Amino acid sequence: MEGIPANEQIASPRRAPSQQRSRERVERMLAAASALIAEQGSDAVRMGEVAERAGVSIGSLYQFFPDKRAIIWALAERYTTEGQACISAALAGVRDAEGLGQAFSELVDIYYRLFLAEPVMRDIWSGTQADKALRQLELADSRTNAGFLTAVLKRLRPAADPVALETTAFLIWQMGEAAMRLAISVERQEGDRLVAAYKRMALRELLAE
């Protein structure tokens, strides 16, 4: 995974499809799993239900996903890849403090809306805390996204200590993960206030001279 240090890359527990027909079948499996997780939560979903919803045999499902954890992993990887592309694109053109403030604030809002709207993302994100390997995947993702933020800070503060900038970006990103997880676990009004407070605190640090 580009941007993740070699010692933090985590091998996926599933078999990757090589043929178009197999890829299409895997897409049906993941779509079925996603729908079931949205309906029931990941703990309640059974492999047999995924196979039935996807219209494949249980043997075909196990051919690509040895267990439910592998399905969760594949969905987490997908959201991770999509998120990194969004963050990279949003920060790539930032050249001044005003642009950073606007881009960062918009990214936080986008992620908050996504997690409010997507029960699958909330379920998977919560589940990463109980699975050490998935937690490592999330941590590596945070490092990659913090790297995009670090690149902006280095452009804005070329004379600053690069290690200090990397530390700041990584900590802000991890605090954002925690703030978002907290915000979606409480009532909406309180969650909105928590996200707004996080943005204010993060931007004060990011935009400090």
ROSEMI-883435 format. One line per 10 residues: number of its first residue (from 1); their letters; for each residue x, y, z of C-alpha. Coordinates in steps of 0.001 Angstrom, whole numbers. Example, Ala and Ser with C-alpha at 12.3 -4.5 7.8 and 13.67 -1.06 7.14 Angstrom:
2
1	as	12300 -4500 7800 ~ 13670 -1060 7140
***
This chain:
209
1	megipaneqi	0 0 0 ~ 1614 3195 -1169 ~ 2648 5569 1583 ~ 2727 2941 4340 ~ 6164 2085 5758 ~ 7304 -1400 4782 ~ 7348 -2604 8364 ~ 3697 -1543 8804 ~ 2238 -3130 5675 ~ -217 -5829 6690
11	asprrapsqq	-981 -8808 4477 ~ -4641 -9260 3597 ~ -6107 -12568 4851 ~ -8102 -13118 1639 ~ -7254 -14477 -1771 ~ -7278 -11851 -4528 ~ -9301 -12807 -7638 ~ -7318 -12910 -10888 ~ -10044 -13299 -13519 ~ -12793 -10832 -14420
21	rsrerverml	-15562 -13317 -13635 ~ -14024 -13987 -10231 ~ -13666 -10274 -9534 ~ -17330 -9740 -10344 ~ -18264 -12588 -8005 ~ -16168 -11105 -5219 ~ -17844 -7737 -5765 ~ -21239 -9417 -5261 ~ -19973 -11043 -2081 ~ -18711 -7754 -674
31	aaasaliaeq	-21914 -5942 -1650 ~ -23949 -8651 64 ~ -21798 -8515 3184 ~ -22017 -4735 3291 ~ -25810 -4826 3057 ~ -26072 -7464 5790 ~ -23725 -5556 8097 ~ -25835 -2426 7586 ~ -28943 -4416 8530 ~ -27619 -6528 11394
41	gsdavrmgev	-24161 -5396 12449 ~ -21041 -7414 11710 ~ -21290 -9576 14839 ~ -24633 -11025 13746 ~ -23742 -11712 10103 ~ -23034 -15338 9151 ~ -21035 -16594 6190 ~ -23998 -18617 4924 ~ -26118 -15454 4804 ~ -23464 -13665 2760
51	aeragvsigs	-23286 -16528 255 ~ -27074 -16681 -57 ~ -27450 -12910 -512 ~ -24642 -12870 -3094 ~ -26106 -15811 -5016 ~ -22979 -17953 -4694 ~ -22211 -21272 -3054 ~ -20692 -21304 408 ~ -17659 -23044 -1097 ~ -17181 -20188 -3562
61	lyqffpdkra	-17358 -17680 -709 ~ -14768 -19571 1328 ~ -12547 -19780 -1749 ~ -11930 -16040 -1500 ~ -12795 -15301 2135 ~ -11708 -17944 4663 ~ -13787 -16340 7416 ~ -15893 -13298 8245 ~ -12855 -11399 9413 ~ -11432 -11563 5875
71	iiwalaeryt	-14615 -9949 4560 ~ -14401 -7169 7146 ~ -10762 -6700 6215 ~ -11602 -6373 2498 ~ -14271 -3766 3227 ~ -11884 -1880 5524 ~ -9216 -1887 2805 ~ -11724 -509 317 ~ -12769 2370 2561 ~ -9110 3020 3380
81	tegqacisaa	-8112 3241 -290 ~ -11043 5505 -1154 ~ -10332 7726 1838 ~ -6657 8117 1010 ~ -7489 9132 -2556 ~ -9953 11752 -1293 ~ -7510 13181 1258 ~ -4589 13236 -1157 ~ -6643 15086 -3768 ~ -7989 17608 -1250
91	lagvrdaegl	-4541 18509 116 ~ -2436 18271 -3041 ~ -3109 21812 -4232 ~ -2863 23579 -856 ~ -245 26326 -977 ~ -1183 28707 1844 ~ -2631 28759 5342 ~ -6091 29792 4161 ~ -6203 26892 1729 ~ -5082 24462 4436
101	gqafselvdi	-7732 25664 6841 ~ -10472 25312 4253 ~ -9322 21903 2948 ~ -8835 20407 6414 ~ -12178 21694 7674 ~ -13975 20308 4621 ~ -12285 16908 4996 ~ -13383 16635 8624 ~ -16945 17527 7642 ~ -16935 14992 4790
111	yyrlflaepv	-15739 12196 7057 ~ -18244 13057 9747 ~ -21133 13022 7259 ~ -19922 9716 5800 ~ -19791 7990 9155 ~ -23190 9342 10118 ~ -24666 8096 6836 ~ -22854 4765 6467 ~ -23585 2206 9210 ~ -21145 -219 7587
121	mrdiwsgtqa	-18263 2211 7981 ~ -19190 2832 11610 ~ -19401 -885 12321 ~ -16070 -1665 10682 ~ -14329 1265 12333 ~ -15586 245 15766 ~ -14533 -3340 15103 ~ -10944 -2377 14360 ~ -10398 -1618 18031 ~ -10982 -5258 18999
131	dkalrqlela	-8851 -6776 16231 ~ -5110 -6199 16553 ~ -4357 -6721 12854 ~ -7175 -4424 11758 ~ -5961 -1864 14276 ~ -2554 -2021 12601 ~ -4229 -1463 9233 ~ -6001 1592 10630 ~ -2777 2872 12167 ~ -916 2486 8880
141	dsrtnagflt	-3753 4319 7137 ~ -3456 7159 9652 ~ 276 7414 8972 ~ -347 7621 5246 ~ -3005 10316 5627 ~ -825 12211 8089 ~ 1880 12086 5427 ~ -356 14050 3049 ~ -866 16631 5793 ~ 2852 16708 6586
151	avlkrlrpaa	3651 17506 2951 ~ 1424 20573 3173 ~ 2988 21716 6451 ~ 6458 21391 4947 ~ 5411 23580 2028 ~ 4013 26208 4391 ~ 6883 26041 6926 ~ 10019 25093 4999 ~ 12291 26189 7852 ~ 10526 24136 10519
161	dpvalettaf	11848 20892 11958 ~ 10463 18174 9633 ~ 10268 15612 12439 ~ 8219 18035 14536 ~ 5868 18599 11591 ~ 5460 14855 11067 ~ 4700 14372 14756 ~ 2144 17179 14741 ~ 391 15874 11629 ~ 252 12307 12924
171	liwqmgeaam	-1041 13328 16340 ~ -3694 15602 14842 ~ -4851 12799 12580 ~ -5028 10295 15445 ~ -6907 12820 17586 ~ -9300 13246 14679 ~ -9935 9491 14559 ~ -10707 9498 18272 ~ -12881 12607 18054 ~ -14880 11156 15163
181	rlaisverqe	-15389 7850 16959 ~ -16642 9722 20012 ~ -18891 12017 17976 ~ -20762 9180 16292 ~ -21298 7392 19610 ~ -23288 10219 21241 ~ -26402 12180 20356 ~ -26167 14152 17120 ~ -26146 17617 18696 ~ -23336 16716 21057
191	gdrlvaaykr	-21481 14997 18218 ~ -21702 18161 16124 ~ -20233 20180 18986 ~ -17399 17693 19482 ~ -16455 17763 15807 ~ -16556 21559 15740 ~ -14354 21728 18851 ~ -11859 19280 17334 ~ -11629 21364 14165 ~ -10965 24534 16148
201	malrellae	-8197 22902 18206 ~ -6593 21174 15222 ~ -6640 24284 13059 ~ -5055 26389 15801 ~ -2106 24009 15803 ~ -1944 23509 12049 ~ -2071 27239 11306 ~ 305 28306 14087 ~ 3303 30264 12865
***
